[in-house]
Amino acid sequence: MDIKTKQKLFYNEARIEDYIPYSHFYAKDVLMTKASDMLSFIEIKGIDTNQHNVSKNINALIKAISQLDSNVAIWVNSIRDKINNYELINTKSINNKFSSNFINDYQNNLIKSDLYETRLILTIVVRPNLQKLNKSLRLLQEKYDKENIILNFNNQYKKISEIKEYLLSALSNFNPRVLKLSNQQNQEILSFLGYALNLEYQNIAIDKKDISKIVNYKKHFFVDNIIEIQGVSSTKYAAILAIKNYSDKTFNNILNKLNSINCSYINTHIFKPVNLNSAKDLIVKQKNRLNQVGDYAVSQIDELDTALDDLQSQRISFGYHSNTILIFDNNLNNLDERLNLISRIFLDSGIIVTREALNLESSFMSILPANFSYVTRKYLISSKNFIDLLNLEYSDTGYINQII
């Protein structure tokens, strides 16, 4: 990127903190935004297919998601990146020379290999029930109705706590863990948010500053369809793919190949439920359109009838879904190869993706949970479709009981 281009874009880069919605911690495990949204974070290791009935657990999770109202949203960020830290064995204490040499050779090869791991963070977002007021009226309300505001926040906190416990129960076999404030110097929630912006993990300590001013510590440049993220000693390049057309049918773990590729990415799914009556109206309108087509739409009409029955029985819900996948690498020349690889995985599943250019900056900022203003591509799907698109399974590799 030439100097003139960087100078032209520097204004946007310097104001990136304006796009970060977070304000402060309401509780040890609840973050609050400037718009008074509350967020709770759950890390999910995944379900072991060798230990549990996958279908039964997936259905329980679909039912749990289907109970959420339109004032709630779910962000799911799957982060896949190289493993840089290895727990190595000190062979100096091993008396057997053959064993010592064998372990050393193995560990040396391990360090040279590109090994990847995937983290999955589910974020619950509960929006406030406060009326939308202009700034002057809001100030008056804060001055003369503080007790009511505190009551609303308490109810909001109670609601997000209940949803968190409900989802933890549904996720019990998926190895969930709530992220929370552990100590002042090592804040895992801020570490996750910092990674989403800077594409690397750093310990981010709590201080008196607004959170939006401490989670970003790199320079970001958006040029055409490329993102350049500059640190003190390194630069990363990124691009974003987004779903443009969905497959006619989905099934559990439809995109599971994403969990086994040698590629660094952040795969972001957003699901914002619509209320029951709105969902019914949308289904009925679509059914009426198909009825006008005639015999060619019989199978789709039957599917809509089934969906309407499942909706009324609260087996599923409907909501607006968005999916972006940010692919990044230290080498700009590797980016196209990675993009083609991931595009092929989506295409093999019947899903068409497009590379973001015009919406590049908004798509990048929508990776951050609760950044509603920057979600650009939204499509109505069912809660079952949403869960199907997530990769919630894992299989351990290696030897049982460490026996070779």
N, C-alpha and C positions, 0 to 999 in steps of 0.2 A: 504494500500500500504506500503511495507516495505521500510526501509531507503535506501537500496542499489538500489532499483528500482528508487526511487526519485532522488538519486544522479546521476544515469545513465541518467535520463531524464531532469535534471536541466539545462543542456546546452540549450536544445530546449526551455525550459520554459523562460529562461532569455532573449532569443532573439525573443520573440513573437512580440515585437514592430517592428521587421524587416518585419513582415507579414502584418502590418497595412499600407494601402496605402496613408493615408492622410497627407497633408503638411500644408495648410493654408487656410484662407478664402479669396476668390477673391472678394466677396461682402457679405452683411449681410445675404443673403439667398442662397449663392452659395459657396460650398466647393471645393477646388482643391486638386488633388492628386499629388504625386511625378511624375507620368507619364503624368501630365497635363490634366487629365480628369476633367471635371466640373460636380458637382452634385447639384441637387436641390431636396428638400424633401417636400412631401405633406402628411399630416396626414388625413386619411379618416375615418369618423365615420361610414359611410355606408348609404344605402338608406332605408328609412322607407317604408316598403311594404304597409302600411295603407294609405300613402299619395300620392304615385307616381306609374306610370305605369312602372313596373320593366323592362319588356321586351324592351320597347322603350328606356329607359335609358341605358340598357346594350348594345343594338345595337349601340347607339351613341358612347359609350366608345370603343367598338370593332373597329368602323370606325376610331376613333381618334388614337388608337394604330396602326392601319393599315397604317397610313400616315407616320409613323416613318421610317427613312432610316437606313441603315446598320451601320452607325456611332453612333447610339444611342442604349442604353440598358435600360431596366426597371428592377429594383429590388423591390419586394413587400415583406415586413416583417410583418407577423401577430404575435403579441406578446400577449400571454395569461398568466396571472399571478394572484396570490391572491391579493385581495384588503386589504391593511394593515391600511389605514387611513379612518376613518369614521367621517362624520360630525354629531356629537352627540348633542342632545338638552339638554340644562341646565334646569333641572326640578325644581330647587329651586324657580323659579319665578312663578311656576304653583300652584295656590291655591287649586285646586281640588285634594284631596288625591288619589282618584281612578285613575284619569288621570295620575298623577305623578307616581304612582306605575306601572301602565300599561306601560307607556313609558320606565321607568327604566328596567322593565322585558324584554321588547322587545329589547332594546338596549344591554342589557347583553347577550341575546341569539344571537343577530346579531354579536357581537364581537367574540363569540365562534365559529361561523359558518365559513366554508371555502367558501368565496365568490370570484368569479373570474370576471375579465373584460378582454376584448380584444382590443388592439390598432393595427391599420393597418397603416403602413408607406410605401408610394410609393416613390421611388427615381428615378429621371431621371438622366441618365448618358450620357453625350455627350463627345465623344472622340475627340482629336485634329486632325486637318488635316495636321499637320507637318510631313515632311518626316522622316522616320526612319534613324537616323544617328548614327554613332558610337560616343563614348564619345569625342574624340578629335575634330571631325568635328562639333559636337554640341557646343562645347566651342567656336570654331571659328564663328559659326553662331550667337551665343549669343553676341559675341563681335562686329561683323561687320554688323549684320543684325537685330539689336534690334527693329528698327521701324517695320520691317516685322513681327517679333514675336508678338509685341504688337498689331498689326493689326489683326493677326490671333486669338489672345486671345479675342479681342473685338468682332470679328465675332462669335467666339465660345460662348461668353457670350450672344450675341444677339440671337443666335440660341436656347440656352437653355431657355432663357427668353420667346421666342415665343412659344416653345413647352410647357413650364409650363402654359402659359396663355391658350393655346389651350386645354390642358388636364383639367385645372381648369374649363373651359367652359363645357367640356364633363362630368365633375364630379360634376357639380353644384348642382344636387339633391342628391349627396352622402355625403354632408356636409364636403367639403374639407377645409383644413387650411394649409397654407404654414408655415413650420418651419423656423425660422430665428434667427439671433443674436439679443436678446432683451437687454441684458446688460452684462457687463464683468463677473459678478459673477454667472449668471444663463443662461447657454447656452443650449437650448433645443436640438439642433442638436447633440452636444457632449454628452448630457445626453442619447440620444437614442443610439449613437454608443457605449458609455460606457456600457449601458445595454446589448447590443449584445455580448460584451466581458466578462462582469463580472456578468451578470444575476441579476443585481439590479440597481435601479435608484439612482444616486447621482448627485448633482450639480457640474458641472465641469467648472471651471473658465478659461477664456482665459488668456494665458500669452505668453511670447515671445518664448516659446519652440515650437519645431515641434509638431504638433497635435498628431502624432503617439506615442509620448512619454508621453502624459498626459491622454489619454482615457483608457488605461489599468492600473489597480492598484491592480490586484490580480495575484496569481500564478496558472498556468495551467499545469496539468500533463495528458498525453495521454497514457493510458495503455490498450492494446488490443482494446476492443470496449467500454471503459469507459473513460469519461473525469472527472477529479477531479479539481474543481476550489476552491482554498483556499483563504479566506479572513483573516482578523485579528482575528475575533471572530466566524466565521462560515465557513462551507465547503458545497459546492453543488456538486451533482453528475449528470452527463448528458450522454446521448447516442443520436445517430443520425440515423434516418431512411431516406432513399432516394428512389424515384420512380425508379423502375426497368422496369416495363411494364405498359403501359397505357390501359385504357378501350377502347373498340372499338368505343364507342360513348361517348360524354360528353354533359352535359346540365348545365344550369345556377345553380350555388350554389350546385354543386354535392357533395361537402365535407362540407355541412353546419353543420353536427353533431359535427365538431371540435369546433364550437363556443359555445357548451353547455356542455362540459365535465369538470369535476373537475380535471384539469391537467394543469401544467405549461409547456409552450412550446414556441419556436420561429419557425414559419413556413415560410420558405423563398422560394419565386418563382423568377426565373430570366428568362427574355425573351430578346433575342438578335436577332433582325430582320435580315433577309438576303435580298439582293436586289432582285428586281422583276425578272430579267432574270435568276438569280441563282435558285430562287424558281420554275420558270417555267421549267427549265431543270430538276430539281429533280423530279417534278411531272411527266413529260414526261418519264423519265427513269423508274420510278416506274410503270407507265402505260404499258410500253413496256415489263417489266418483267412479269406483270400479264397477258398480252395478250398471252404470251407463255404457261401459265398454262391452258388456255382454259375456258370452261364454268363455272368452279368452281369460277372464279374470276369476273364474270359479275357485281355483285353488287358493288364490290370494284372499278371496272373501272368506273362505273357510278358516284360513289362518287368522284373519281379523276377528272372526267369531270366537275362536279359541282364546285369542288374546283378551278379548272383552270379558269372557267368562273368568279367565285367570285374574284379570284386573279387579273385577267385582269381588272375587274370593280372596283378594289380597295375597295371592301367590306370587304375583309380580307387580311391579309399578312401571311407570314410564317417566323418562326424564331426558333432558338435553345433555348430550355427550359430546366431548371434544377429545381428540387424541393427537398429540404431537410427539415426535421423537427427535431429540437433539443428538446428533452424532458428532463426536469430536476426536481430534488427534493432534499430536505435536507437529505432525508433518502435513502441510497443506496438500501435497501431492497424493496422500493416501485417502483423502476425503471422498473423492468420487467413487473409488473402489468400495469403500464402506457403505456409501449411499446406495449403490447398485445392489450390494448384497442384501441390505435390509429391504429395499423396494421389492426384490424378488421374493423374500419371505412373505411379505404382505400379499403380493400378487398371487403366489401359490395358494394362499388362503382365500382368494376371491375378493381381496380388498385392494382398492386402488388408492395410492397416495400421491401427493403432489409436493414438490419442493417449494418452500416458502421464500418469497422475495419481497413483495409489497408488504406482507404481514410479518416480516422477519422479526422486527423488534417487539411487536405485540406478542407474537408466539413465544419468544424467549421469556418475556416477563410473565406470561401465563403459566409457566412452570411453577412459579411460586404459589403455594396454596392461598386461596382467598383473593387472588388478584383477578376478580371478576371482570373488571373493565377491559382487560386485555385478551379475553377469550374470543377469538374471531370466528372460528368454524364450529357451529353447534348443530347437532342433528338429533332428532327424537328417536330414541331406542328404548328397549325394555331393560329392566334391571337384570334379567337373565343374559341378554346380549352383553351388557356391561361386564358382568362377572366372567362370561366366556372369554372376553378379550384380555383379561388379566392372566398373568402367569403365576399361578398359586401352588404349583407342585414342585417338589424337588426330590431327587434321589441321591443318597449318599454314595460316594465312590470310595474304593479302597478295599481293605480286608476286614472280615468280621473278627472282632476281639483282637485286632492287631496281629493276627497270625498270618504269616506269609507262607 
